[in-house]
Amino acid sequence: MVTQDLIQHVPARAAFATAKMTKLDCFRSDRLLVGLNCFEPGQEQQVHAHNGADKFYFVVAGKASFILGNRTIDAQSGDLLLAPAGLPHGVARALERTVVLVGMAPAPRG
């Protein structure tokens, strides 16, 4: 990784697709994954869980309904959501164009 990659302007990295949400890596190592999930209105991320890895969602822009365990939470720009290892989580529905910074530690393989 070159030095200029160590500083990124997150909103400028956002990329969208009409068919489904997009995922972009901002940084990946064996210890940490930081990326962007970008949603058009109505798009979703299936509920899933990561055993052995904690995850966070930070809403950079927009608004979406998130699932954390048995709760559904509307979150908007500036909100931070945490999913400890093993907790089912996902995005039920983007309510508007939404950019989410995600982080996982340790980083999943593959």
N, C-alpha and C positions, 0 to 999 in steps of 0.2 A: 504494500500500500504506500503510495507516495504522500508526502506531507500535505499537499493541497486537499487530499481526500479526507484528512482528519478534521476538516471544517466544512460543513455542508449547510446550505440554506434549504431547509426541509420543504417549505412550500414550493420551491422551484423544482424539486425532484418529483413532485406528484405527477402521475400519469393515469389516465382513465380509459376504460373500454366499455362499450355499450353492452357486450355480451355477458360479462361477469366482472367482479371486483379484480383489481390488479394488486400484485405483491411485488415490491422492489426491495432488495437488500441495500441498506445504507452501510452496514458494517457486519462482518461475520468472522468469528474466530471459533476455536473449540470451546471457549468460555462464555461467549456472548453473541447474541444475534440482535441487531437493531435494524428495523425495516419499516416500510410504509405499506399500509393497506389503503387503497383508494376506492371509494364507492360512488357510483351514480345513485340517484334516488331509487329506492326499491330494491337495490342489490343487498345481498346477505353474505354472511360467512357461517357455514354449518357449525353447529355446536360440536365441540371436541374437547379433549383434555390432554394434558402433557404430564405423564408420570416422570417425576424427577426433574422438572423444570418449572420455575416460576415465570409468569408472564405479566406484562402490563400493557394497557392500551392508554395512550394519551391522545385526546382529540385535538388535533392541530386546527382544523377548520370544519365547519358543518355541524350536523346533528344526526344521531342514530340511536336506535334501541339496541342495547347490549343485553346479553344473557350471562349472568354469573350464578352458577348453581341453579337454584330454583327461583331466582329473581330476574325480572326484566327491568332494566333501568334506562331511561332516556338520558343521554349525555350529550354535551355540546362542547364547543371550542373552549379549551382550558381545563376540561375535566380529565381526571386520572382514575382509571379502573384497574384493580389488581386481581389476578387469578393465580392463587398459589397452586403449586404442583397438585395434579389430580382433580382440580375443580373444573367441571364442565363449563365452557364459556364459548361465546361466539357473538356474531352480530345478527340480530333478528331481522333488522331492516334499516337501511339508510333512509332517513327522513328528508334529506337534501344531499347535495354533493358533499362528500365527507372525506377528509384526509386524517388518518390515524397513524401515529407513530407507535410501533410495537417494539417491545424488547423481551428477550427471553434469556435466562441464565440457568443452567448452562445451555448452550446452543444445541438444538436438535440436530442430529445427523441426517443428511439427505435432504 
